[in-house]
Amino acid sequence: MNKLPERIRIKDIARLADVSVGTVDRVLHGRTGVSEASRKRVEEILKQLDYQPNMYASALASNKKYLFVCLLPQHKEGDYWTDVEMGMKRAVETFSDFHITLSVVYYDQYEYSSFINAGEDILRKEPDGVLLAPTIPEMTARFTNKLQEREIPYIFIDSNVDSLNPLAFFGQKSDQSGYFAARMAMMLGECPKEIVIFRQINEGRLGSNQQENREKGFRKYMQEHFPDCKIVELNLYAKRPDEDEALMNRFFQKNPQITCGITFNSKVYIVGEYLIGHNMKNFKLIGYDLLRRNVSCLKEGAVDFLIAQQPTAQGYSGVESLCNHLIFKKEVKQCNYMPITLLAVENVDFYLDAHKK
């Protein structure tokens, strides 16, 4: 083999394989129009040279357009999912040179049929990649099976279903998060004899896998370390918020001895604002996520701790991973756990400042 330059070019490979530059280009990009004999000669030369193509430059030169679609729960501006969307949009801007389009489809997290219908809508769009916040495994599998049939890669955000084999997952290890939260709650409440879980439900159903798995982790810790502590539940109805005040009135009138509680959804402000409105300064409360109203309750002392999970980073990393897989042909790490970050009034502003960028 003749001496080659330090930087191997396509024309060098073409000369060694005795084919045209166009043939090498088609082999590198998996295109048709190449004879089997020519393909084998090119692949053998590539193997001998351990050739690593510049996928970044190749992608820039390509005219291919990519459609990514994200399936998220319906939400209002300022809710948890707003930050997930912000992260995805930032990633689209970062990789804008590569002709990426992002479309977001929403589903009612308390209605199984809404998830299925939204999934059918996505399939009709014929996307190149999908990001989604899973619902219960059975319903999620109905959608991901169809994605697999079409060889469309998909990434889970917020909660994971290992058995469904996503390209990647970004979110907290939810059962471990709940386990950690239980430990913090018992320290905060100075080992109370009773503790209340405030739950957001609709027709008996929790709004996400995360909530369910966090509660499982919480109960596991309590069973292992404080089996005699009584766990009480107060169900607040997601689609009937006007009933929250009356439900909490009855609960606290009936259970004045309970002075410690926790919620595993992102709306701890519902309880925090109630405590502020009723001047209940001695109740200890832990919640999740940095919604503006949650942070306000933290600063006013109605919430003692918030557990953060970097939703903006989840959204950004999800889009970035699809780009790495589809455009740059890079290997993608499958399981990516977000830190379990405990925030109090003393450190929340530092965290918020650090994550503005």
C-alpha positions in Angstrom: 0.0 0.0 0.0 1.4 3.4 -1.0 2.3 5.9 1.7 -0.8 7.8 2.7 -1.1 11.3 4.1 -1.7 11.8 7.8 -5.3 12.9 7.1 -7.1 10.3 5.1 -9.4 11.7 2.4 -12.2 10.1 0.5 -10.1 10.3 -2.7 -7.4 8.3 -1.0 -9.9 5.6 -0.1 -11.2 5.6 -3.7 -7.7 5.2 -5.1 -6.9 2.2 -2.9 -10.3 0.5 -3.5 -10.1 1.3 -7.3 -13.5 3.0 -7.3 -14.8 6.5 -7.8 -15.0 9.1 -5.1 -18.8 9.0 -5.5 -18.9 5.3 -4.7 -16.9 5.8 -1.5 -19.3 8.6 -0.5 -22.3 6.4 -1.1 -20.8 3.6 1.0 -19.9 5.9 3.8 -23.5 7.2 4.0 -25.3 3.9 3.4 -26.8 5.0 0.1 -27.9 2.6 -2.7 -26.4 2.5 -6.2 -23.2 0.6 -5.3 -22.4 -3.0 -6.5 -21.7 -5.6 -3.9 -18.2 -6.1 -5.1 -17.4 -2.4 -4.9 -19.0 -2.0 -1.5 -16.9 -4.9 -0.1 -13.6 -3.4 -1.5 -14.4 0.0 0.1 -15.4 -1.5 3.4 -12.2 -3.6 3.5 -10.1 -0.5 2.9 -12.0 1.4 5.6 -11.4 -1.4 8.0 -7.7 -1.5 7.2 -7.3 2.2 7.6 -9.5 2.4 10.7 -11.1 5.3 9.0 -13.3 7.6 11.1 -15.4 9.9 8.9 -15.9 13.5 10.0 -19.6 13.1 10.7 -20.0 16.7 11.8 -18.7 18.1 8.5 -20.7 15.4 6.6 -23.9 16.4 8.4 -23.4 20.1 7.7 -23.0 19.3 4.0 -26.1 17.1 3.9 -29.5 18.5 2.9 -31.4 16.0 5.0 -34.0 17.4 7.3 -34.9 15.9 10.7 -38.3 16.0 12.4 -38.2 15.3 16.2 -41.5 15.0 18.0 -42.0 15.2 21.8 -45.0 13.8 23.6 -45.6 15.6 26.9 -48.5 16.0 29.5 -50.7 19.0 29.0 -49.6 21.8 31.3 -49.9 25.5 31.9 -47.1 28.1 31.5 -44.8 28.0 34.5 -45.5 24.3 35.2 -42.7 21.7 35.4 -43.0 20.7 31.8 -42.4 24.3 30.7 -38.7 23.9 31.7 -38.5 20.6 29.8 -39.7 22.3 26.6 -37.3 25.2 27.2 -34.4 22.7 27.3 -35.5 21.1 24.0 -35.9 24.4 22.3 -32.4 25.4 23.4 -31.0 22.2 21.9 -32.8 22.8 18.6 -31.2 26.2 18.5 -27.7 24.7 19.2 -28.1 22.2 16.4 -30.0 24.5 14.0 -27.3 24.0 11.3 -28.5 20.5 10.9 -32.0 21.2 9.7 -33.8 20.0 12.9 -37.5 20.7 13.5 -39.2 20.1 16.8 -42.9 19.5 17.2 -44.6 19.0 20.6 -47.8 17.0 21.1 -49.7 17.0 24.4 -51.7 14.4 26.2 -53.9 14.4 29.3 -51.8 12.5 31.9 -55.0 11.3 33.7 -56.6 9.8 30.6 -55.2 6.7 28.9 -57.0 7.3 25.7 -55.4 10.8 25.3 -52.0 9.2 25.3 -52.9 6.6 22.7 -54.5 9.2 20.5 -51.5 11.6 20.8 -49.3 8.7 19.9 -51.3 8.0 16.7 -51.0 11.6 15.8 -47.2 11.4 16.1 -47.0 8.3 13.9 -48.9 10.1 11.2 -46.1 12.8 11.2 -43.5 10.2 10.4 -40.8 11.6 12.7 -37.1 10.7 12.6 -37.0 10.6 16.4 -39.3 10.9 19.4 -39.0 12.1 23.0 -41.7 11.2 25.4 -42.8 11.3 29.0 -44.1 7.8 29.5 -47.5 7.0 31.1 -48.2 3.5 32.6 -46.0 0.8 31.0 -48.9 -1.0 29.2 -50.1 2.2 27.4 -46.5 3.3 26.7 -45.6 -0.1 25.2 -48.5 0.2 22.7 -46.9 3.3 21.3 -43.2 2.3 21.6 -43.9 -1.0 19.9 -45.1 0.9 16.8 -42.1 3.1 16.9 -39.8 0.0 17.0 -41.7 -1.4 14.0 -40.9 1.7 12.1 -37.3 1.8 13.4 -37.9 5.3 15.0 -35.6 5.9 18.0 -37.2 7.2 21.1 -36.0 8.7 24.4 -37.8 8.8 27.7 -37.8 11.9 29.8 -38.8 12.3 33.5 -39.6 8.6 34.1 -38.2 5.4 32.8 -39.7 2.0 31.8 -36.6 -0.2 31.5 -38.3 -3.1 29.8 -39.3 -0.9 26.8 -35.7 -0.3 25.8 -35.5 3.4 24.9 -32.4 4.7 23.1 -31.8 6.8 26.3 -33.5 8.0 29.5 -33.0 11.3 31.3 -34.6 11.8 34.7 -34.2 10.9 38.4 -34.0 7.4 39.8 -37.5 8.0 41.2 -37.7 5.2 43.8 -34.3 6.3 45.2 -35.5 9.9 45.2 -38.5 8.9 47.3 -36.3 6.9 49.6 -34.1 9.9 50.1 -37.1 12.2 50.6 -38.4 9.9 53.4 -35.1 10.2 55.2 -35.1 14.0 54.9 -38.8 14.2 56.1 -38.1 12.1 59.2 -35.1 14.3 60.1 -37.1 17.5 59.4 -40.1 16.3 61.5 -37.8 14.9 64.2 -39.1 11.4 63.8 -42.9 12.1 63.9 -45.3 9.4 64.8 -47.5 10.3 61.8 -46.8 11.8 58.4 -49.1 12.7 55.5 -48.6 12.2 51.8 -50.5 14.8 49.7 -51.4 13.2 46.4 -52.7 14.6 43.1 -55.0 12.1 41.5 -57.9 11.8 39.1 -60.4 8.9 39.2 -58.0 7.1 41.5 -55.0 7.5 39.2 -51.8 9.3 39.9 -50.6 11.7 37.2 -47.2 10.1 36.5 -45.0 7.1 36.9 -42.6 9.3 38.8 -45.1 10.0 41.6 -45.9 6.4 42.0 -42.3 5.3 42.1 -41.3 8.0 44.5 -44.0 7.0 46.8 -42.9 3.4 46.6 -39.3 4.4 47.5 -40.7 6.5 50.4 -42.7 3.7 51.8 -39.7 1.3 51.5 -37.6 3.6 53.6 -40.3 4.0 56.2 -40.9 0.3 56.4 -37.2 -0.4 56.9 -36.5 2.4 59.4 -39.7 3.7 60.9 -42.3 0.9 60.6 -44.3 2.3 63.5 -44.8 5.7 61.9 -48.3 6.0 60.5 -48.5 7.1 56.9 -51.7 9.0 56.1 -52.9 10.0 52.6 -54.8 13.1 51.5 -56.0 12.9 47.9 -56.4 16.2 46.1 -58.2 16.0 42.8 -56.3 17.4 39.8 -59.4 18.3 37.8 -61.3 19.7 40.8 -58.9 22.3 42.3 -61.8 24.2 43.8 -62.3 21.4 46.3 -58.7 21.6 47.7 -59.5 24.2 50.4 -62.4 22.2 51.8 -60.4 18.9 51.7 -57.5 20.4 53.6 -59.8 22.1 56.1 -61.4 18.7 56.9 -58.1 17.0 57.1 -56.3 19.4 59.4 -59.4 19.7 61.7 -59.5 15.9 61.9 -55.7 15.4 62.3 -54.3 18.3 64.3 -51.6 16.0 65.6 -50.0 15.6 62.1 -47.3 18.3 61.6 -45.2 16.8 58.8 -46.0 16.1 55.2 -44.7 15.5 51.7 -45.9 15.6 48.1 -44.3 13.7 45.2 -45.8 15.8 42.4 -44.6 19.3 41.3 -47.4 21.3 42.9 -46.4 21.5 46.5 -47.5 25.1 46.3 -51.1 24.0 46.7 -50.4 22.9 50.2 -47.8 25.6 50.9 -50.2 28.4 50.0 -52.9 26.8 52.1 -50.5 26.8 55.1 -49.7 30.5 54.5 -53.3 31.4 54.2 -54.1 29.7 57.5 -51.0 30.9 59.3 -49.9 27.3 60.0 -46.2 28.0 60.7 -45.3 24.8 62.5 -46.2 22.3 59.7 -43.1 20.8 58.1 -43.4 20.2 54.3 -41.2 18.8 51.5 -42.0 18.9 47.8 -40.5 18.6 44.3 -39.4 21.0 41.5 -38.7 24.7 41.2 -41.9 26.1 40.0 -42.2 29.8 40.7 -45.0 29.3 43.2 -43.1 26.4 44.9 -40.0 28.7 45.3 -42.2 31.5 46.7 -43.6 29.1 49.3 -40.0 28.0 50.2 -38.9 31.6 50.7 -42.0 32.3 52.8 -41.3 29.3 55.1 -44.3 27.3 54.1 -42.1 24.7 52.3 -39.0 23.6 54.1 -37.2 21.7 51.3 -37.6 21.3 47.5 -36.0 18.4 45.6 -34.9 19.5 42.1 -34.3 17.3 39.1 -33.1 19.6 36.3 -36.0 19.5 33.8 -34.3 21.9 31.4 -31.2 19.6 31.2 -33.5 16.6 30.6 -35.1 18.3 27.6 -31.8 19.5 26.2 -30.0 16.2 26.6 -32.9 14.3 25.0 -32.7 16.3 21.8 -28.9 16.2 21.9 -28.9 12.4 22.1 -31.2 12.1 19.1 -28.8 14.3 17.2 -25.8 12.2 18.3 -27.5 9.0 17.3 -29.1 10.0 14.0 -26.8 12.7 12.6 -23.3 12.2 14.1 -23.6 8.4 14.5 -22.3 8.5 18.0 -23.0 6.0 20.7 -25.6 7.2 23.2 -25.5 6.3 26.9 -28.8 4.7 27.7 -29.5 5.5 31.4 -28.8 9.1 32.5 -29.9 9.8 36.1 -30.3 13.4 37.1 -28.9 14.5 40.5 -31.2 14.4 43.5 -30.7 17.9 44.7 -32.1 19.1 48.1 -32.8 22.9 48.2 -33.6 25.1 51.1 -34.2 28.9 51.3 -30.5 29.3 52.0 -29.2 27.8 48.7 -32.1 28.0 46.2 -31.1 31.3 44.6 -27.5 30.0 44.0 -29.0 26.9 42.2 -31.4 29.1 40.2 -28.6 31.4 39.1 -26.4 28.5 38.1 -29.1 27.0 35.9 -30.2 30.1 34.1 -27.6 29.6 31.4 
